[in-house]
Amino acid sequence: MAIMKAVVLGETEVGKTSFTTRWTTGSFPDPNALKTTVGASFDTKRVDLPSGKTMTLSLWDFGGQLRFIEALKGMIRGAKIGLFFFDVTKMATLDSIFGYWMPTVETNSSLDFSAGDGERFILVGNKIDLLNLPFEEVVEEMNRLAEPYGMETQLISARTGIGIESLDYKFVEIADRYAE
């Protein structure tokens, strides 16, 4: 069975680990047991691709603390697809995707977002269950930033599960497109 490396990137405490736990196990982690990921955590998810193949996604969930980035740069290498996460209640975490995380991926991998590799990633706005702003404002900003790179977008709540099924569908489609 083929294995594909996927990265889950974004600032600390935007819900990356909560998402990967829900996506791989089907349940939200105990909030009292949640701790900030230090460095990186690793998970796998077996997926059935639309092409009929079965693949294992090797999910690398990177802690968002910048003090660990030197160690994490090498772990980004070899990633074929990924998710950029931000917290919809802290829009500065969206800015960091385009100002920090995308350039870090480009510098430490063979991916080039301005040459079309944005299609390999999905921009994910998490914590919509906590959102006080109208969704339209967040969606407009996500689309404005992601569109030039051909990147898909998705709003979710890792806590409630809203949007997870749609994100799963989109991500599996991308994995199928880039499967070797």
C-alpha positions as a Markdown table, in Angstrom:
| # | Residue | x | y | z |
|---|---|---|---|---|
| 1 | Met | 0.0 | 0.0 | 0.0 |
| 2 | Ala | 1.3 | 3.4 | -1.0 |
| 3 | Ile | 2.2 | 6.0 | 1.7 |
| 4 | Met | 2.0 | 9.7 | 1.2 |
| 5 | Lys | 3.4 | 12.3 | 3.5 |
| 6 | Ala | 1.1 | 15.2 | 4.4 |
| 7 | Val | 1.8 | 18.1 | 6.7 |
| 8 | Val | -0.6 | 20.0 | 9.0 |
| 9 | Leu | 0.8 | 23.5 | 9.6 |
| 10 | Gly | -0.1 | 26.7 | 11.4 |
| 11 | Glu | 0.4 | 28.7 | 14.5 |
| 12 | Thr | 0.2 | 27.1 | 18.0 |
| 13 | Glu | -3.3 | 26.4 | 19.4 |
| 14 | Val | -5.2 | 26.7 | 16.1 |
| 15 | Gly | -6.6 | 23.2 | 16.5 |
| 16 | Lys | -4.3 | 21.1 | 14.3 |
| 17 | Thr | -4.0 | 18.3 | 16.8 |
| 18 | Ser | -7.7 | 18.4 | 17.7 |
| 19 | Phe | -8.4 | 18.0 | 14.0 |
| 20 | Thr | -6.0 | 15.2 | 13.3 |
| 21 | Thr | -7.3 | 13.3 | 16.4 |
| 22 | Arg | -10.9 | 13.7 | 15.3 |
| 23 | Trp | -10.0 | 12.8 | 11.6 |
| 24 | Thr | -8.0 | 9.7 | 12.5 |
| 25 | Thr | -10.1 | 8.4 | 15.4 |
| 26 | Gly | -13.5 | 9.9 | 14.8 |
| 27 | Ser | -13.7 | 11.6 | 18.2 |
| 28 | Phe | -12.6 | 15.0 | 19.6 |
| 29 | Pro | -9.8 | 14.6 | 22.2 |
| 30 | Asp | -10.6 | 15.3 | 25.9 |
| 31 | Pro | -10.1 | 19.0 | 26.3 |
| 32 | Asn | -8.5 | 18.5 | 29.7 |
| 33 | Ala | -5.9 | 16.2 | 28.2 |
| 34 | Leu | -5.0 | 18.5 | 25.3 |
| 35 | Lys | -1.6 | 19.9 | 25.4 |
| 36 | Thr | 0.3 | 22.1 | 22.9 |
| 37 | Thr | 2.2 | 19.9 | 20.5 |
| 38 | Val | 5.9 | 20.3 | 21.1 |
| 39 | Gly | 7.9 | 19.7 | 17.9 |
| 40 | Ala | 5.7 | 17.4 | 15.9 |
| 41 | Ser | 3.3 | 14.5 | 16.3 |
| 42 | Phe | 2.7 | 11.8 | 13.8 |
| 43 | Asp | -0.5 | 10.0 | 12.8 |
| 44 | Thr | -1.7 | 7.9 | 9.9 |
| 45 | Lys | -5.0 | 7.5 | 8.2 |
| 46 | Arg | -5.9 | 4.9 | 5.6 |
| 47 | Val | -8.0 | 6.4 | 2.8 |
| 48 | Asp | -9.8 | 5.0 | -0.2 |
| 49 | Leu | -9.0 | 7.2 | -3.2 |
| 50 | Pro | -11.6 | 8.0 | -5.9 |
| 51 | Ser | -9.3 | 6.2 | -8.4 |
| 52 | Gly | -9.9 | 2.9 | -6.5 |
| 53 | Lys | -6.5 | 2.7 | -4.8 |
| 54 | Thr | -6.0 | 2.6 | -1.0 |
| 55 | Met | -3.4 | 4.8 | 0.5 |
| 56 | Thr | -2.0 | 5.6 | 3.9 |
| 57 | Leu | -1.6 | 9.2 | 4.6 |
| 58 | Ser | 1.3 | 9.9 | 7.0 |
| 59 | Leu | 0.2 | 13.0 | 8.8 |
| 60 | Trp | 2.8 | 15.2 | 10.3 |
| 61 | Asp | 1.2 | 17.7 | 12.8 |
| 62 | Phe | 3.8 | 20.4 | 13.4 |
| 63 | Gly | 3.6 | 22.4 | 16.7 |
| 64 | Gly | 3.4 | 26.1 | 15.9 |
| 65 | Gln | 6.0 | 27.3 | 18.2 |
| 66 | Leu | 8.7 | 29.1 | 16.2 |
| 67 | Arg | 11.4 | 28.0 | 18.6 |
| 68 | Phe | 11.2 | 24.5 | 17.2 |
| 69 | Ile | 11.2 | 25.5 | 13.5 |
| 70 | Glu | 14.8 | 24.6 | 12.8 |
| 71 | Ala | 14.2 | 21.0 | 13.8 |
| 72 | Leu | 10.9 | 21.0 | 11.8 |
| 73 | Lys | 12.3 | 22.3 | 8.6 |
| 74 | Gly | 13.8 | 19.0 | 7.7 |
| 75 | Met | 10.5 | 17.2 | 8.5 |
| 76 | Ile | 8.7 | 19.3 | 5.9 |
| 77 | Arg | 10.8 | 17.7 | 3.1 |
| 78 | Gly | 9.1 | 15.0 | 1.2 |
| 79 | Ala | 5.6 | 16.3 | 1.9 |
| 80 | Lys | 3.3 | 15.9 | -1.1 |
| 81 | Ile | 0.2 | 17.6 | 0.2 |
| 82 | Gly | -1.0 | 19.5 | 3.3 |
| 83 | Leu | -3.3 | 21.6 | 5.3 |
| 84 | Phe | -2.7 | 25.1 | 6.5 |
| 85 | Phe | -4.7 | 25.8 | 9.7 |
| 86 | Phe | -5.8 | 29.0 | 11.3 |
| 87 | Asp | -8.1 | 30.0 | 14.1 |
| 88 | Val | -11.1 | 32.0 | 12.8 |
| 89 | Thr | -11.3 | 33.8 | 16.1 |
| 90 | Lys | -7.7 | 35.1 | 15.7 |
| 91 | Met | -7.3 | 36.3 | 12.2 |
| 92 | Ala | -3.6 | 37.1 | 12.7 |
| 93 | Thr | -3.1 | 33.3 | 12.5 |
| 94 | Leu | -4.4 | 33.5 | 8.9 |
| 95 | Asp | -1.9 | 36.1 | 8.0 |
| 96 | Ser | 0.9 | 33.9 | 9.4 |
| 97 | Ile | 0.0 | 31.2 | 6.9 |
| 98 | Phe | 0.9 | 33.5 | 4.0 |
| 99 | Gly | 3.7 | 35.5 | 5.7 |
| 100 | Tyr | 5.5 | 32.6 | 7.4 |
| 101 | Trp | 4.3 | 29.1 | 6.9 |
| 102 | Met | 4.1 | 29.1 | 3.1 |
| 103 | Pro | 7.6 | 30.6 | 2.7 |
| 104 | Thr | 8.9 | 28.1 | 5.2 |
| 105 | Val | 7.5 | 25.2 | 3.2 |
| 106 | Glu | 8.9 | 26.6 | -0.1 |
| 107 | Thr | 12.4 | 27.1 | 1.4 |
| 108 | Asn | 12.5 | 23.6 | 2.9 |
| 109 | Ser | 10.9 | 21.5 | 0.2 |
| 110 | Ser | 10.6 | 21.3 | -3.6 |
| 111 | Leu | 7.2 | 22.9 | -3.5 |
| 112 | Asp | 6.6 | 26.3 | -5.2 |
| 113 | Phe | 3.3 | 27.9 | -4.4 |
| 114 | Ser | 3.6 | 30.5 | -7.1 |
| 115 | Ala | 4.1 | 27.8 | -9.7 |
| 116 | Gly | 0.9 | 25.9 | -8.9 |
| 117 | Asp | 1.8 | 23.8 | -5.8 |
| 118 | Gly | -0.9 | 25.7 | -3.8 |
| 119 | Glu | -3.3 | 23.1 | -5.4 |
| 120 | Arg | -1.7 | 20.5 | -3.1 |
| 121 | Phe | -2.9 | 22.4 | 0.1 |
| 122 | Ile | -6.2 | 23.3 | 1.7 |
| 123 | Leu | -6.5 | 26.5 | 3.8 |
| 124 | Val | -8.5 | 25.5 | 6.9 |
| 125 | Gly | -10.3 | 27.9 | 9.2 |
| 126 | Asn | -11.0 | 26.1 | 12.4 |
| 127 | Lys | -13.1 | 26.8 | 15.5 |
| 128 | Ile | -16.1 | 28.1 | 13.6 |
| 129 | Asp | -18.2 | 27.0 | 16.6 |
| 130 | Leu | -16.6 | 30.0 | 18.5 |
| 131 | Leu | -17.0 | 32.5 | 15.7 |
| 132 | Asn | -18.9 | 35.7 | 16.5 |
| 133 | Leu | -18.2 | 37.4 | 13.1 |
| 134 | Pro | -20.3 | 36.7 | 10.1 |
| 135 | Phe | -18.9 | 33.7 | 8.3 |
| 136 | Glu | -18.9 | 35.6 | 5.0 |
| 137 | Glu | -16.2 | 38.0 | 6.2 |
| 138 | Val | -13.9 | 35.1 | 7.0 |
| 139 | Val | -14.7 | 33.2 | 3.8 |
| 140 | Glu | -14.0 | 36.3 | 1.7 |
| 141 | Glu | -10.6 | 36.8 | 3.4 |
| 142 | Met | -9.7 | 33.2 | 3.0 |
| 143 | Asn | -10.6 | 33.1 | -0.6 |
| 144 | Arg | -8.9 | 36.4 | -1.3 |
| 145 | Leu | -5.6 | 35.0 | 0.1 |
| 146 | Ala | -5.9 | 31.5 | -1.2 |
| 147 | Glu | -7.2 | 32.1 | -4.7 |
| 148 | Pro | -3.9 | 33.4 | -6.3 |
| 149 | Tyr | -2.3 | 30.1 | -5.3 |
| 150 | Gly | -5.2 | 27.8 | -6.5 |
| 151 | Met | -5.6 | 26.7 | -2.9 |
| 152 | Glu | -9.0 | 25.3 | -1.8 |
| 153 | Thr | -10.5 | 26.5 | 1.5 |
| 154 | Gln | -12.7 | 24.9 | 4.2 |
| 155 | Leu | -14.3 | 26.1 | 7.4 |
| 156 | Ile | -14.5 | 23.5 | 10.2 |
| 157 | Ser | -15.0 | 22.9 | 13.9 |
| 158 | Ala | -12.7 | 20.1 | 15.1 |
| 159 | Arg | -14.8 | 20.2 | 18.3 |
| 160 | Thr | -18.2 | 19.7 | 16.8 |
| 161 | Gly | -17.2 | 18.0 | 13.6 |
| 162 | Ile | -18.8 | 20.6 | 11.3 |
| 163 | Gly | -17.1 | 20.7 | 8.0 |
| 164 | Ile | -14.8 | 17.6 | 8.6 |
| 165 | Glu | -16.6 | 15.4 | 6.1 |
| 166 | Ser | -16.2 | 18.1 | 3.4 |
| 167 | Leu | -12.6 | 18.6 | 4.3 |
| 168 | Asp | -12.0 | 14.9 | 4.2 |
| 169 | Tyr | -13.5 | 14.7 | 0.7 |
| 170 | Lys | -11.4 | 17.5 | -0.6 |
| 171 | Phe | -8.2 | 16.2 | 0.9 |
| 172 | Val | -8.7 | 12.7 | -0.4 |
| 173 | Glu | -9.3 | 14.1 | -3.8 |
| 174 | Ile | -6.0 | 16.0 | -3.6 |
| 175 | Ala | -4.2 | 12.9 | -2.4 |
| 176 | Asp | -5.6 | 11.0 | -5.4 |
| 177 | Arg | -4.3 | 13.7 | -7.7 |
| 178 | Tyr | -0.8 | 13.5 | -6.4 |
| 179 | Ala | -0.5 | 9.8 | -5.7 |
| 180 | Glu | 2.4 | 8.1 | -7.5 |
